[in-house]
Amino acid sequence: IDEGTSPHYAAGVSAACPSEPLMRRVAEACAAEGVSARSGTVWTTDAVFRETRDEVARHQRDGVLAVEMECSALFTVGGFRGIEVAALLVVSDDLSSLTWRPGFRDPCFIRGRELACNAIGKLCATLTAA
């Protein structure tokens, strides 16, 4: 957690997690669509201009797979409200070499986004409200 929303719902908590049962369903939906998905830790920050080389390198050493802006807030608020939340991220930009390589228009990203949307769309069609 490195964003501003979570502390309002879970003071002093340093990590937020998705619903494990829902994440299993996401993984199954991806597999059914032939989508290769990895599970792991992501760094959530809403301070994009504070993503320093040292911060990125530290998170890489810790095995963090990606950086994004929303997941920890969604997971924290979901936990606070008793709502299951999961996430499926499609990587666009690459910071792994500490040089920003935009990929939002890359055909590989576009295809991955399409496959992810198909998988999640089919999963959502099977979910029922509690």
DOLO-582428 format. One record per residue (C-alpha): x, y, z; residue in three letters; residue number from 1. Coordinates in Angstrom, 1 decimal, decimal comma, padded with zeros to 4 digits. Layout:
<rs>
<r><X>X</X><Y>Y</Y><Z>Z</Z><code>Ala</code><pos>NUM</pos></r>
...
</rs>
This chain:
<rs>
<r><X>000,0</X><Y>000,0</Y><Z>000,0</Z><code>Ile</code><pos>1</pos></r>
<r><X>001,5</X><Y>003,3</Y><Z>-001,1</Z><code>Asp</code><pos>2</pos></r>
<r><X>-001,6</X><Y>005,2</Y><Z>-002,0</Z><code>Glu</code><pos>3</pos></r>
<r><X>-003,8</X><Y>007,6</Y><Z>000,0</Z><code>Gly</code><pos>4</pos></r>
<r><X>-007,2</X><Y>005,8</Y><Z>000,3</Z><code>Thr</code><pos>5</pos></r>
<r><X>-006,3</X><Y>002,7</Y><Z>002,2</Z><code>Ser</code><pos>6</pos></r>
<r><X>-005,2</X><Y>004,4</Y><Z>005,5</Z><code>Pro</code><pos>7</pos></r>
<r><X>-008,8</X><Y>005,8</Y><Z>005,8</Z><code>His</code><pos>8</pos></r>
<r><X>-010,1</X><Y>002,2</Y><Z>005,9</Z><code>Tyr</code><pos>9</pos></r>
<r><X>-007,3</X><Y>000,2</Y><Z>007,6</Z><code>Ala</code><pos>10</pos></r>
<r><X>-004,9</X><Y>002,4</Y><Z>009,5</Z><code>Ala</code><pos>11</pos></r>
<r><X>-001,4</X><Y>001,0</Y><Z>010,0</Z><code>Gly</code><pos>12</pos></r>
<r><X>-001,9</X><Y>-001,8</Y><Z>007,4</Z><code>Val</code><pos>13</pos></r>
<r><X>001,0</X><Y>-002,1</Y><Z>004,9</Z><code>Ser</code><pos>14</pos></r>
<r><X>-000,4</X><Y>-004,6</Y><Z>002,5</Z><code>Ala</code><pos>15</pos></r>
<r><X>-003,8</X><Y>-005,4</Y><Z>001,0</Z><code>Ala</code><pos>16</pos></r>
<r><X>-004,9</X><Y>-008,7</Y><Z>-000,4</Z><code>Cys</code><pos>17</pos></r>
<r><X>-007,6</X><Y>-009,8</Y><Z>-002,9</Z><code>Pro</code><pos>18</pos></r>
<r><X>-010,2</X><Y>-012,5</Y><Z>-002,2</Z><code>Ser</code><pos>19</pos></r>
<r><X>-008,4</X><Y>-015,8</Y><Z>-002,6</Z><code>Glu</code><pos>20</pos></r>
<r><X>-011,6</X><Y>-017,6</Y><Z>-003,8</Z><code>Pro</code><pos>21</pos></r>
<r><X>-012,3</X><Y>-014,9</Y><Z>-006,3</Z><code>Leu</code><pos>22</pos></r>
<r><X>-008,7</X><Y>-014,9</Y><Z>-007,5</Z><code>Met</code><pos>23</pos></r>
<r><X>-009,0</X><Y>-018,7</Y><Z>-008,1</Z><code>Arg</code><pos>24</pos></r>
<r><X>-012,0</X><Y>-018,0</Y><Z>-010,2</Z><code>Arg</code><pos>25</pos></r>
<r><X>-010,1</X><Y>-015,3</Y><Z>-012,2</Z><code>Val</code><pos>26</pos></r>
<r><X>-007,2</X><Y>-017,8</Y><Z>-012,7</Z><code>Ala</code><pos>27</pos></r>
<r><X>-009,7</X><Y>-020,5</Y><Z>-013,9</Z><code>Glu</code><pos>28</pos></r>
<r><X>-011,3</X><Y>-018,0</Y><Z>-016,3</Z><code>Ala</code><pos>29</pos></r>
<r><X>-007,9</X><Y>-017,0</Y><Z>-017,7</Z><code>Cys</code><pos>30</pos></r>
<r><X>-006,9</X><Y>-020,6</Y><Z>-018,2</Z><code>Ala</code><pos>31</pos></r>
<r><X>-010,2</X><Y>-021,4</Y><Z>-019,9</Z><code>Ala</code><pos>32</pos></r>
<r><X>-009,5</X><Y>-018,6</Y><Z>-022,4</Z><code>Glu</code><pos>33</pos></r>
<r><X>-005,9</X><Y>-019,7</Y><Z>-022,9</Z><code>Gly</code><pos>34</pos></r>
<r><X>-004,6</X><Y>-016,6</Y><Z>-021,1</Z><code>Val</code><pos>35</pos></r>
<r><X>-001,2</X><Y>-016,9</Y><Z>-019,3</Z><code>Ser</code><pos>36</pos></r>
<r><X>-001,6</X><Y>-015,2</Y><Z>-015,9</Z><code>Ala</code><pos>37</pos></r>
<r><X>000,9</X><Y>-014,9</Y><Z>-013,0</Z><code>Arg</code><pos>38</pos></r>
<r><X>-000,1</X><Y>-014,2</Y><Z>-009,4</Z><code>Ser</code><pos>39</pos></r>
<r><X>002,0</X><Y>-012,1</Y><Z>-007,2</Z><code>Gly</code><pos>40</pos></r>
<r><X>002,6</X><Y>-008,9</Y><Z>-005,4</Z><code>Thr</code><pos>41</pos></r>
<r><X>002,0</X><Y>-005,5</Y><Z>-007,0</Z><code>Val</code><pos>42</pos></r>
<r><X>003,0</X><Y>-002,1</Y><Z>-005,7</Z><code>Trp</code><pos>43</pos></r>
<r><X>000,1</X><Y>000,4</Y><Z>-005,6</Z><code>Thr</code><pos>44</pos></r>
<r><X>001,1</X><Y>004,0</Y><Z>-005,7</Z><code>Thr</code><pos>45</pos></r>
<r><X>-000,9</X><Y>007,1</Y><Z>-006,7</Z><code>Asp</code><pos>46</pos></r>
<r><X>002,3</X><Y>009,2</Y><Z>-006,7</Z><code>Ala</code><pos>47</pos></r>
<r><X>003,6</X><Y>008,3</Y><Z>-010,2</Z><code>Val</code><pos>48</pos></r>
<r><X>006,2</X><Y>011,1</Y><Z>-010,1</Z><code>Phe</code><pos>49</pos></r>
<r><X>007,7</X><Y>009,6</Y><Z>-006,9</Z><code>Arg</code><pos>50</pos></r>
<r><X>008,4</X><Y>006,2</Y><Z>-008,5</Z><code>Glu</code><pos>51</pos></r>
<r><X>012,2</X><Y>006,7</Y><Z>-008,1</Z><code>Thr</code><pos>52</pos></r>
<r><X>014,8</X><Y>004,3</Y><Z>-009,4</Z><code>Arg</code><pos>53</pos></r>
<r><X>015,6</X><Y>003,3</Y><Z>-005,8</Z><code>Asp</code><pos>54</pos></r>
<r><X>012,0</X><Y>002,5</Y><Z>-005,1</Z><code>Glu</code><pos>55</pos></r>
<r><X>011,6</X><Y>000,5</Y><Z>-008,3</Z><code>Val</code><pos>56</pos></r>
<r><X>014,8</X><Y>-001,4</Y><Z>-007,7</Z><code>Ala</code><pos>57</pos></r>
<r><X>013,8</X><Y>-002,2</Y><Z>-004,1</Z><code>Arg</code><pos>58</pos></r>
<r><X>010,4</X><Y>-003,5</Y><Z>-005,2</Z><code>His</code><pos>59</pos></r>
<r><X>012,1</X><Y>-005,6</Y><Z>-007,9</Z><code>Gln</code><pos>60</pos></r>
<r><X>014,4</X><Y>-007,1</Y><Z>-005,3</Z><code>Arg</code><pos>61</pos></r>
<r><X>011,3</X><Y>-007,9</Y><Z>-003,2</Z><code>Asp</code><pos>62</pos></r>
<r><X>009,8</X><Y>-009,8</Y><Z>-006,1</Z><code>Gly</code><pos>63</pos></r>
<r><X>007,1</X><Y>-007,3</Y><Z>-006,9</Z><code>Val</code><pos>64</pos></r>
<r><X>005,6</X><Y>-008,0</Y><Z>-010,4</Z><code>Leu</code><pos>65</pos></r>
<r><X>004,1</X><Y>-004,6</Y><Z>-011,3</Z><code>Ala</code><pos>66</pos></r>
<r><X>003,3</X><Y>-001,1</Y><Z>-010,2</Z><code>Val</code><pos>67</pos></r>
<r><X>-000,3</X><Y>000,3</Y><Z>-010,6</Z><code>Glu</code><pos>68</pos></r>
<r><X>-002,5</X><Y>002,8</Y><Z>-009,0</Z><code>Met</code><pos>69</pos></r>
<r><X>-005,7</X><Y>001,2</Y><Z>-007,7</Z><code>Glu</code><pos>70</pos></r>
<r><X>-005,5</X><Y>-002,4</Y><Z>-006,4</Z><code>Cys</code><pos>71</pos></r>
<r><X>-004,6</X><Y>-001,8</Y><Z>-002,7</Z><code>Ser</code><pos>72</pos></r>
<r><X>-007,4</X><Y>000,7</Y><Z>-002,3</Z><code>Ala</code><pos>73</pos></r>
<r><X>-009,9</X><Y>-001,6</Y><Z>-003,9</Z><code>Leu</code><pos>74</pos></r>
<r><X>-008,8</X><Y>-004,6</Y><Z>-001,8</Z><code>Phe</code><pos>75</pos></r>
<r><X>-008,8</X><Y>-002,5</Y><Z>001,4</Z><code>Thr</code><pos>76</pos></r>
<r><X>-012,2</X><Y>-000,9</Y><Z>000,9</Z><code>Val</code><pos>77</pos></r>
<r><X>-013,6</X><Y>-004,3</Y><Z>-000,2</Z><code>Gly</code><pos>78</pos></r>
<r><X>-012,3</X><Y>-005,8</Y><Z>003,0</Z><code>Gly</code><pos>79</pos></r>
<r><X>-013,8</X><Y>-003,0</Y><Z>005,1</Z><code>Phe</code><pos>80</pos></r>
<r><X>-017,2</X><Y>-003,4</Y><Z>003,4</Z><code>Arg</code><pos>81</pos></r>
<r><X>-017,1</X><Y>-007,2</Y><Z>003,4</Z><code>Gly</code><pos>82</pos></r>
<r><X>-017,0</X><Y>-007,4</Y><Z>-000,4</Z><code>Ile</code><pos>83</pos></r>
<r><X>-014,9</X><Y>-009,8</Y><Z>-002,4</Z><code>Glu</code><pos>84</pos></r>
<r><X>-012,5</X><Y>-008,1</Y><Z>-004,7</Z><code>Val</code><pos>85</pos></r>
<r><X>-009,9</X><Y>-009,4</Y><Z>-007,1</Z><code>Ala</code><pos>86</pos></r>
<r><X>-007,9</X><Y>-008,0</Y><Z>-010,0</Z><code>Ala</code><pos>87</pos></r>
<r><X>-006,5</X><Y>-009,0</Y><Z>-013,3</Z><code>Leu</code><pos>88</pos></r>
<r><X>-003,8</X><Y>-006,6</Y><Z>-014,6</Z><code>Leu</code><pos>89</pos></r>
<r><X>-002,5</X><Y>-006,5</Y><Z>-018,2</Z><code>Val</code><pos>90</pos></r>
<r><X>001,0</X><Y>-005,0</Y><Z>-018,4</Z><code>Val</code><pos>91</pos></r>
<r><X>001,4</X><Y>-002,1</Y><Z>-020,8</Z><code>Ser</code><pos>92</pos></r>
<r><X>004,5</X><Y>000,0</Y><Z>-019,9</Z><code>Asp</code><pos>93</pos></r>
<r><X>007,8</X><Y>-001,6</Y><Z>-018,8</Z><code>Asp</code><pos>94</pos></r>
<r><X>010,0</X><Y>-000,1</Y><Z>-016,1</Z><code>Leu</code><pos>95</pos></r>
<r><X>012,0</X><Y>-003,3</Y><Z>-015,5</Z><code>Ser</code><pos>96</pos></r>
<r><X>015,2</X><Y>-001,9</Y><Z>-016,9</Z><code>Ser</code><pos>97</pos></r>
<r><X>014,6</X><Y>001,4</Y><Z>-015,0</Z><code>Leu</code><pos>98</pos></r>
<r><X>013,9</X><Y>003,0</Y><Z>-018,4</Z><code>Thr</code><pos>99</pos></r>
<r><X>010,3</X><Y>003,7</Y><Z>-019,1</Z><code>Trp</code><pos>100</pos></r>
<r><X>009,1</X><Y>001,9</Y><Z>-022,2</Z><code>Arg</code><pos>101</pos></r>
<r><X>005,5</X><Y>002,8</Y><Z>-023,0</Z><code>Pro</code><pos>102</pos></r>
<r><X>003,5</X><Y>-000,1</Y><Z>-024,4</Z><code>Gly</code><pos>103</pos></r>
<r><X>-000,1</X><Y>001,1</Y><Z>-024,4</Z><code>Phe</code><pos>104</pos></r>
<r><X>-000,3</X><Y>001,0</Y><Z>-028,2</Z><code>Arg</code><pos>105</pos></r>
<r><X>001,7</X><Y>-002,2</Y><Z>-028,5</Z><code>Asp</code><pos>106</pos></r>
<r><X>-000,2</X><Y>-005,0</Y><Z>-030,4</Z><code>Pro</code><pos>107</pos></r>
<r><X>000,8</X><Y>-007,5</Y><Z>-027,7</Z><code>Cys</code><pos>108</pos></r>
<r><X>-000,7</X><Y>-005,4</Y><Z>-025,0</Z><code>Phe</code><pos>109</pos></r>
<r><X>-003,8</X><Y>-004,7</Y><Z>-027,1</Z><code>Ile</code><pos>110</pos></r>
<r><X>-004,3</X><Y>-008,5</Y><Z>-027,6</Z><code>Arg</code><pos>111</pos></r>
<r><X>-003,6</X><Y>-009,2</Y><Z>-024,0</Z><code>Gly</code><pos>112</pos></r>
<r><X>-006,2</X><Y>-006,7</Y><Z>-022,9</Z><code>Arg</code><pos>113</pos></r>
<r><X>-008,8</X><Y>-008,2</Y><Z>-025,3</Z><code>Glu</code><pos>114</pos></r>
<r><X>-008,1</X><Y>-011,7</Y><Z>-024,0</Z><code>Leu</code><pos>115</pos></r>
<r><X>-008,3</X><Y>-010,5</Y><Z>-020,3</Z><code>Ala</code><pos>116</pos></r>
<r><X>-011,6</X><Y>-008,7</Y><Z>-021,0</Z><code>Cys</code><pos>117</pos></r>
<r><X>-013,1</X><Y>-011,8</Y><Z>-022,6</Z><code>Asn</code><pos>118</pos></r>
<r><X>-012,0</X><Y>-014,0</Y><Z>-019,6</Z><code>Ala</code><pos>119</pos></r>
<r><X>-013,4</X><Y>-011,5</Y><Z>-017,1</Z><code>Ile</code><pos>120</pos></r>
<r><X>-016,6</X><Y>-011,0</Y><Z>-019,1</Z><code>Gly</code><pos>121</pos></r>
<r><X>-017,3</X><Y>-014,7</Y><Z>-019,1</Z><code>Lys</code><pos>122</pos></r>
<r><X>-016,5</X><Y>-014,9</Y><Z>-015,4</Z><code>Leu</code><pos>123</pos></r>
<r><X>-018,8</X><Y>-012,1</Y><Z>-014,5</Z><code>Cys</code><pos>124</pos></r>
<r><X>-021,6</X><Y>-013,8</Y><Z>-016,4</Z><code>Ala</code><pos>125</pos></r>
<r><X>-021,3</X><Y>-016,8</Y><Z>-013,9</Z><code>Thr</code><pos>126</pos></r>
<r><X>-021,2</X><Y>-014,7</Y><Z>-010,7</Z><code>Leu</code><pos>127</pos></r>
<r><X>-024,3</X><Y>-014,2</Y><Z>-008,6</Z><code>Thr</code><pos>128</pos></r>
<r><X>-025,0</X><Y>-011,4</Y><Z>-006,1</Z><code>Ala</code><pos>129</pos></r>
<r><X>-025,0</X><Y>-012,6</Y><Z>-002,5</Z><code>Ala</code><pos>130</pos></r>
</rs>
